[in-house]
């Protein structure tokens, strides 16, 4: 089985496999590798280990070397100039009267290329802008349009839960999120309640969807009639996480009362729902 290390180039970015080339790496080590964009500085997130051949897609490139102190300083210097580069690029875009917002800039480790990420409602003709920027930065310039979810992932922020956005803290790629997931979890369908900073449906709706969808299959339906220890009752609501049911029952005194029951009390056998998960390592 091939020996690999997992390399990540930015926070919450994808993990790429490389051959360690007889070098022993630890998680957190800096590393210099060659990618399709050129020579890059990355961090080891998966230390040396063997994996099955079928987990590797395409050619497994070797690392160039373990990052030295000078390499790390060079990487920090590249990060330090990002803010000024973004401001300069935005000024030039404004001067060309281009309706675009420069979100981020990424310099290759060897300073031969810089990629600017921008958002725009429509397509933008930035050919003249690229020429002017190339004369200022003296390196290859690439402008790449991204969506609003990508912008949120790059900038980060605090979500409605008070924690750092999932896309910025650890999610390596976006997954499809639908309004049905919110319905499965019994959440309010008010857009302000289920939308993230990007204005799109929150990524976390996906996290518990498989469990909720499977659990709903054996939970009684709202407005259905169930047999309770107190007689027949009409289901008012269900708690998917606690696997309990609230039902209106008619008591012997002819009073109607809302009571909560476990599935066992309703004669329903709870089912253990196993949720599958994906591995994070990708080529």
C-alpha positions as CSV (number, residue, x, y, z in Angstrom):
1,X,0.0,0.0,0.0
2,X,1.3,3.5,-0.8
3,X,2.6,5.8,2.0
4,X,1.0,9.2,2.0
5,X,0.7,12.5,4.0
6,X,-2.3,14.8,3.9
7,X,-1.6,18.4,3.1
8,X,-3.9,21.4,3.6
9,X,-3.2,24.8,2.1
10,X,-5.7,26.9,4.0
11,X,-8.1,26.8,6.9
12,X,-11.0,24.5,6.2
13,X,-9.5,23.7,2.8
14,X,-9.5,20.3,1.0
15,X,-6.9,17.8,2.1
16,X,-4.6,16.5,-0.7
17,X,-2.5,13.4,-0.6
18,X,1.3,13.5,-1.4
19,X,4.1,11.0,-1.2
20,X,6.3,11.9,1.8
21,X,9.5,10.7,0.0
22,X,11.2,9.0,3.0
23,X,10.6,12.1,5.1
24,X,9.0,11.6,8.5
25,X,6.3,14.2,9.1
26,X,4.2,15.2,12.1
27,X,0.8,16.9,12.1
28,X,1.4,20.7,12.0
29,X,4.7,20.5,10.1
30,X,5.1,22.9,7.2
31,X,5.8,21.4,3.8
32,X,6.7,22.7,0.3
33,X,4.9,20.9,-2.6
34,X,4.3,21.5,-6.3
35,X,0.6,21.8,-7.4
36,X,-1.2,22.7,-10.6
37,X,-0.9,26.4,-9.5
38,X,2.8,26.2,-8.8
39,X,5.0,25.7,-5.7
40,X,2.9,26.0,-2.6
41,X,3.4,26.1,1.2
42,X,1.1,23.8,3.1
43,X,0.5,22.2,6.5
44,X,0.6,18.5,7.3
45,X,-2.9,17.4,8.7
46,X,-2.4,13.7,8.2
47,X,1.0,12.3,9.2
48,X,2.7,9.4,7.4
49,X,0.4,6.5,6.9
50,X,-0.5,3.8,4.4
51,X,-3.7,3.8,2.5
52,X,-5.4,1.5,0.0
53,X,-4.4,2.2,-3.7
54,X,-8.1,2.8,-4.6
55,X,-8.2,5.8,-2.3
56,X,-5.7,7.6,-4.5
57,X,-7.0,9.4,-7.6
58,X,-4.6,10.4,-10.3
59,X,-0.9,10.8,-9.8
60,X,0.6,10.8,-6.3
61,X,3.1,13.6,-6.4
62,X,6.1,13.8,-4.0
63,X,6.7,16.6,-1.5
64,X,9.6,18.8,-2.4
65,X,10.9,19.2,1.2
66,X,9.9,19.9,4.7
67,X,9.5,23.6,5.2
68,X,12.5,25.4,6.7
69,X,12.4,28.5,8.9
70,X,13.1,30.6,5.9
71,X,10.2,28.9,4.1
72,X,7.9,29.7,7.0
73,X,9.0,33.3,7.1
74,X,8.4,33.6,3.3
75,X,4.9,32.2,3.7
76,X,4.1,34.6,6.5
77,X,5.4,37.5,4.4
78,X,3.1,36.4,1.6
79,X,0.1,36.4,4.0
80,X,1.1,39.8,5.4
81,X,0.7,41.5,2.0
82,X,-2.7,40.0,1.2
83,X,-4.7,42.8,2.8
84,X,-2.9,45.6,0.9
85,X,-3.1,43.6,-2.3
86,X,-6.9,43.3,-1.9
87,X,-7.3,47.0,-1.3
88,X,-5.1,47.9,-4.3
89,X,-7.0,45.5,-6.5
90,X,-10.3,46.9,-5.4
91,X,-9.2,50.5,-6.1
92,X,-8.2,49.6,-9.6
93,X,-11.5,47.7,-10.2
94,X,-13.3,50.8,-9.0
95,X,-11.2,53.0,-11.3
96,X,-12.3,50.8,-14.2
97,X,-15.9,51.1,-13.0
98,X,-16.2,47.4,-12.7
99,X,-19.1,46.2,-10.5
100,X,-17.0,43.6,-8.6
101,X,-15.9,43.0,-5.0
102,X,-12.4,41.7,-4.3
103,X,-12.8,39.2,-1.5
104,X,-9.4,37.5,-1.1
105,X,-5.9,37.1,-2.6
106,X,-3.6,34.1,-2.6
107,X,0.1,34.3,-3.5
108,X,1.9,31.2,-4.6
109,X,4.9,30.5,-2.4
110,X,7.5,31.4,-5.0
111,X,5.7,34.7,-5.8
112,X,5.2,33.9,-9.5
113,X,1.4,34.1,-9.4
114,X,-1.4,35.7,-7.4
115,X,-5.1,34.7,-7.5
116,X,-7.7,37.3,-6.7
117,X,-11.2,36.0,-5.7
118,X,-14.1,38.3,-6.4
119,X,-17.9,38.3,-6.3
120,X,-20.2,40.0,-8.8
121,X,-23.8,39.8,-9.8
122,X,-23.0,39.5,-13.5
123,X,-20.1,38.6,-15.7
124,X,-17.3,41.1,-15.6
125,X,-14.9,41.9,-18.5
126,X,-11.7,42.4,-16.5
127,X,-9.1,42.0,-19.2
128,X,-7.8,45.6,-19.0
129,X,-7.8,45.3,-15.2
130,X,-5.6,42.2,-15.3
131,X,-3.1,44.0,-17.6
132,X,-2.8,46.9,-15.2
133,X,-2.5,44.7,-12.1
134,X,0.2,42.6,-13.8
135,X,2.3,45.7,-14.3
136,X,1.9,46.6,-10.6
137,X,2.5,43.2,-9.0
138,X,5.1,42.0,-11.6
139,X,3.7,38.4,-11.6
140,X,1.0,36.4,-13.2
141,X,-2.5,37.5,-12.3
142,X,-5.6,35.4,-12.1
143,X,-9.1,36.7,-11.3
144,X,-11.6,34.1,-10.2
145,X,-15.3,34.7,-9.6
146,X,-16.8,33.0,-6.6
147,X,-20.3,32.7,-5.0
148,X,-21.6,34.2,-1.8
149,X,-21.1,31.0,0.1
150,X,-17.4,30.9,-0.9
151,X,-17.1,34.5,0.3
152,X,-18.5,33.5,3.7
153,X,-16.1,30.5,3.8
154,X,-13.1,32.8,3.2
155,X,-14.0,35.6,5.5
156,X,-15.7,33.6,8.3
157,X,-17.8,35.1,11.1
158,X,-20.1,34.0,13.9
159,X,-23.2,32.1,12.9
160,X,-26.6,32.4,14.6
161,X,-25.5,29.7,17.1
162,X,-22.7,32.0,18.3
163,X,-19.9,29.8,16.9
164,X,-17.6,30.4,14.0
165,X,-19.2,29.4,10.7
166,X,-18.8,25.7,9.9
167,X,-17.6,26.5,6.4
168,X,-14.8,28.6,7.7
169,X,-13.7,26.5,10.7
170,X,-13.6,22.9,9.3
171,X,-15.8,22.2,6.3
172,X,-13.7,21.4,3.2
173,X,-16.5,21.6,0.7
174,X,-20.2,22.5,0.5
175,X,-22.9,20.0,0.4
176,X,-26.4,20.4,-1.0
177,X,-28.9,21.8,1.6
178,X,-32.6,21.9,1.0
179,X,-35.7,23.3,2.8
180,X,-36.9,19.7,3.3
181,X,-34.1,19.2,5.8
182,X,-35.5,22.0,7.9
183,X,-39.0,20.4,7.7
184,X,-37.6,17.0,8.7
185,X,-36.1,18.6,11.9
186,X,-39.3,20.5,12.7
187,X,-37.6,23.8,12.4
188,X,-39.3,27.2,11.7
189,X,-39.3,27.9,8.0
190,X,-38.7,31.6,8.6
191,X,-35.7,32.4,6.3
192,X,-34.1,34.5,9.0
193,X,-34.1,31.5,11.3
194,X,-32.6,28.9,9.0
195,X,-30.2,31.1,6.9
196,X,-26.5,31.6,7.6
197,X,-24.4,34.8,7.2
198,X,-24.2,34.1,3.4
199,X,-28.0,34.4,3.2
200,X,-28.3,30.8,2.1
201,X,-29.7,27.8,4.0
202,X,-27.4,27.0,6.9
203,X,-24.9,24.2,6.2
204,X,-25.6,22.6,9.6
205,X,-29.1,21.6,8.4
206,X,-27.3,18.8,6.6
207,X,-25.6,17.4,9.7
208,X,-28.6,15.8,11.4
209,X,-30.8,15.3,8.3
210,X,-30.0,11.6,7.8
211,X,-30.8,10.8,11.4
212,X,-34.1,12.9,11.3
213,X,-35.2,11.4,8.0
214,X,-34.7,7.9,9.2
215,X,-36.3,8.5,12.6
216,X,-39.4,10.1,11.1
217,X,-40.1,6.8,9.3
218,X,-41.1,5.1,12.6
219,X,-42.3,8.1,14.6
220,X,-46.1,8.6,14.5
221,X,-47.5,11.3,12.2
222,X,-48.9,14.6,13.6
223,X,-52.7,14.4,13.8
224,X,-52.6,10.6,13.8
225,X,-54.4,8.6,16.5
226,X,-52.2,6.5,18.9
227,X,-53.0,4.2,21.8
228,X,-51.6,5.7,25.0
229,X,-51.7,4.3,28.6
230,X,-54.5,6.9,29.1
231,X,-56.5,5.8,26.1
232,X,-56.6,7.0,22.5
233,X,-54.9,10.3,21.8
234,X,-54.2,12.6,18.9
235,X,-50.6,13.4,18.1
236,X,-49.9,17.1,18.5
237,X,-46.1,17.0,18.0
238,X,-43.1,14.7,18.0
239,X,-39.6,15.2,19.5
240,X,-37.2,13.5,17.1
241,X,-34.1,13.8,19.2
242,X,-35.7,12.6,22.5
243,X,-38.0,10.2,20.5
244,X,-41.1,11.3,22.5
245,X,-44.6,12.2,21.4
246,X,-47.1,14.8,22.7
247,X,-50.7,13.8,22.3
248,X,-54.1,15.1,23.4
249,X,-56.0,12.5,25.3
250,X,-59.5,12.5,26.7
251,X,-59.4,11.6,30.4
252,X,-62.0,9.8,32.4
253,X,-63.2,13.2,33.7
254,X,-64.0,14.1,30.0
255,X,-61.2,16.7,30.2
256,X,-58.8,16.9,27.3
257,X,-55.1,17.1,28.3
258,X,-51.8,17.3,26.4
259,X,-49.4,14.6,27.7
260,X,-46.0,13.5,26.7
261,X,-45.2,9.8,26.1
262,X,-42.1,7.8,25.1
263,X,-42.3,5.4,22.2
264,X,-42.3,2.4,24.5
265,X,-45.4,3.7,26.2
266,X,-47.1,3.9,22.8
267,X,-46.1,0.4,21.9
268,X,-43.6,1.5,19.3
269,X,-40.1,0.0,19.4
270,X,-37.4,2.6,19.0
271,X,-35.0,2.0,16.2
272,X,-31.3,2.8,16.5
273,X,-30.4,5.0,13.5
274,X,-26.8,4.6,12.3
275,X,-25.5,7.7,10.5
276,X,-22.8,7.3,7.9
277,X,-20.0,9.8,7.6
278,X,-17.4,10.6,4.9
279,X,-13.7,10.5,5.3
280,X,-12.0,13.9,5.0
281,X,-8.9,12.9,3.1
282,X,-9.1,13.6,-0.6
283,X,-6.7,13.6,-3.5
